[in-house]
Every structure is written in C-alpha cells, then in structure tokens.
Amino acid sequence: MNVTYYGHSVVGIEANGNSIWIDPFISGNEQCHLRADEINADVILLTHGHNDHVGDTVDIAKRCNSLVVAPFELANYIGSKGIETHPMHIGGAYEFDFGTVKFTQAFHGSSFTEEDGSVVYTGMPAGILFSAEGKTIYHAGDTALFSDMKMIGERNRIELAFLPIGDNFTMGPEDASVAASWLRAKSVVPIHYNTFPVIEQDPEAFVDRLEGKKGIVLKSGESIEL
C-alpha cells in the first residue's frame, strides 16, 4: 500500500489496484501541487462536509465515475449531485473490493457552504479506519481530543495515523500528542496545519514531542510505503 500526503487533510492511497482519496481539497489548497483535473480517483472517502474537506469531490467524481463513501447525510448531499455514493455512519464498517472502511466518531461540525452562501447540514463528522493489504490507516478527520481514542488504539493495530495539529478548529499539538500515545500507531503524520494563518504550527516540534520517534513530517507529495 502506498500512501501520499497532499497538504491540509488530503491523503491519496494506492491499494488493491485502486486509487483512493481522502478529503480531496485541491483547488484553493496552496499546499497541494496538483490540479483537480489531474486526479484519477476510483474511490473518495469523506470525513465531513466542510468545504476544505469535500473540496473537489463532485468534479473529480463526475469526471472519473468515482464512488464516494461518506457519512449518511453527506453521502445523500453528494448523491444529489448525480454521484454514486455509499452512505455509512459512525461505528459502521463495510468491506469493499478495495478495502474495508469503518467510520469512527470525531468531535467537530459538518456542513457545506454553497456558492450562494446557503449552508447545507451534512450530518455527523467522522474519522476513518481504512484497512487493505493487511494494514490499517486511521485518518482522524477534524476533531478534538476524545478519550475513546484509547479504545480505537486498543481495538485496532494501526500502522499509520493522520492527526490534525492546527489548533483553533481541531486538536493542537499538545492534545494531538496525547492522541498519538493513546492510538498506539506505529507512525503518526501531522495534518491540518499551515493552510491558513489561524492554524499555523511547527510540525517538526510536534513530532519531536512524540514518544518513540514515531512522528513523520510529510511534505505535500511525499509518500510512505506500508
């Protein structure tokens, strides 16, 4: 399994012959060197409905005929745009041909702001446990620290965890370091920082505070082979 970080919370995964993207916020993401029309996605996984996570999902999915997997209300919203979706919800898992997806809780919000300024409620936010080729990845989405991360770590052998560190809207570095210890992931990659001034952080300082030297700072476009 190959996993690539593209800035903000965007993660691309190559597994079982499929191209899988998590929260493809490409247009407007100055950390990402790609254009949305360069992305070929078989599957798109969404953590919640905020514009900086849904991103270019609709355009990519229409062009690539992608399957979008998301929490129920968000899947219904995306489906209303003519996209094939698979709705799920927190605590539920489903085994697809490309891998197994399970949604976890996340403490945040979830809504999509249309171009005319209207706001669409998109249900509960979530994190994602994705398993394929014998490996499990945890993408926490946008979330505060919560104690059930201990249970997530106890019940899953997490190879790689993506944790937000930006503060203000999500966990900051201090809380994210606690999350990393509870999750017991072999490797931790910080996400959701430095995209906007209000979430500026030093990712190197974050990984330095982690026990066991398991933190990895990935620049946009850098990959990990699992």
N, C-alpha and C positions, 0 to 999 in steps of 0.2 A: 504494500500500500504506500503510495506517495502522497504526501500532504504538503500543500503550499499555502503560505500566508500572503495576502494581498493588501495589507493595511486595514485599519479600523477593525471590523469584525469579520472580514471576508476570508473564507477558507475554501480552497479547492482540494478535492480528494480524487485520486485515481485508484479505483478498486474494482476488482472483478470485471475489468474491461469497460467500466463506466466512468464518466466524468460527472462528479457530484460537487455541487457548490453550496456553501452555507452563507446565507445573508449577503447576496451579491450586490452590494452598494459600490458601483463602479463609477458612474457619472457623478461628478461632484466630490469624489473621494480623491483628493490630491496625493494621497499616499500610493495610489494604485497606478501603475504604468500602462495598464491595458485600457482598451476601449470596449464598451459593452458589446459592440458588433463583432469583436474578435473572440468572444467567449462561446464555446460549444459545450452546452450542458445537457446531459441526459436527464439529470435529476437536480432539483433545487430544494434544499431544506431551509425552512424559515423558523427563526426563534420567536419573533413577534412582529407586530405590524408597523413599527415606526419607520419613517421614510428612509432613515440611514441604515436600515437593515433589509427592508423589502427592496429598496434600491431599484435596479433594472430588471427585476424578476419578470414582469409582464412582457417586456420587449424581448428578453432572451428566450423565455418560454415559448412565445409565439413563433419566433424565428427557428428555434431548434426542436419544437414539439416536445419540450421538456415536461416531465412530471414534477409537480410541485407538492411537497409534503409539508404540512403546516398544522398548527392547532386549529380546531374546528371552525371557529368564526373567521379566522384569517383565510383558511382554505376556501370557505364559501365566498369571501370577498374576491379572492384571486380567481376563483372559478367563474364568477360573474363577468369576468373579462374574456371568457372563452378559452380558459386554460384548463388542461387536465390536472385535477388535484386528487390527493389522497388525504382526507381530513383525519386527524388524530387528536388525542388530548393527553393531558398530564397524567403520567402513570401508565399510559398505554404503550405497548410495543407492537411492532409488526415486522415480519420477516419478508423482505423484498428479495428479488433476484440479485440486486446489487449489494445487499447487506441488511442488517437489522437496525431499525430506528426506534428509539424509546425517548419520549419526552419527559423531562423532569420539571419540577417546579422552578420558578425564578420569581424574585420579588422586584417588580418593576411595573411598567404600564404597557399598554398596547393599543395603538390607534394609528390610522393612516390619514394624513392631511392631503386632500385633493388639491389640484391646481387652483381651484376657485376658492380655496381656504376652508371648505367644509371638512369636518372631521368625521371619519368612519370608525366606530368602535370595532376592534378586531380580536376581542376575547382576551384570554389569559396569556401572559408571556411565558416562555418556557426555556429550558436548556435542552440540549440534545446529547444523548448517548448513541453513538454510531459504532456498530461492530461489523467488521468484514475481515476476511482473510486471517481470522484468529486474533485480531487486535481490536481494542476498544478505545475510541476517542470521546472525550467529553468537551463539548462546547457549551459554556455556561450561559451564553447569551448576555443580555444586560441584566444584572442582578446585584442586590445587596448580599452581604454575607448572611447565611442562614445555617442553623445548626444541623439540619438534615443533610448537609454536605458530608457529615461524618458517615451517615448511613449509605450515601451514594458511594463513598470510598470503601466502606466495609463490604458492600454487596457486589462491587464491580472491580475487576482488575484493569485499571485504566492505564493505558500505555502513554497517552498524551492528553493533557488538559489545556484548553484555551480559556484564560481567565481575564475579565476586564479589570483594568487598574486605574482608569481615568479619574475616578472620584467624581463628585458633584452629581452625576446621573447614576453611577454604579459604585461598586466597591472601589476603594482607593488601595494603594499599595499595601498598607498595613493589614487591612481586612483580607485582601487577596492572598497575602502570605499565610494567614490563618487558614483560609480555604484550601490552599495548596497542601498544607500539612494534614488537614482532615481528609482530603481526597486520596492521598497516598499515590498520586500518579507518578509514573517513572520520570516523566518530563513535563514541564509547565512552560507555556508560551504566553506572555502578556499580550493582551489585545485591548482595543477600545481606548486608545490614548493618542494624544498629539494631533488628532484630526481637526480639532477646534481649540481655540485658546483656553477655554474653560476646562478642558480635560488634559492639559499639558502635564506630562510626567516623565521621569527618567527611568526607562525600562531596565537599564543596567543596574541602577540602585535597587530596583525591585528584585531582580534575580540574585543579587548579592545577599539579600536578607533571607533567601530560602535555604533551608537545611539540606545538606547532601549534594549541593551544587547541581540541582536538577533543573534549574531555570535556563531557558534558551531564548535569547532575543533574536527573532527573525525579522530581517528587513523585508520590505514588500518584494515579493517574487522569489524569496528563498524557500527551500523545501526541506522536508525531513522524510527519509525513507524508513518505514516501520516494518 
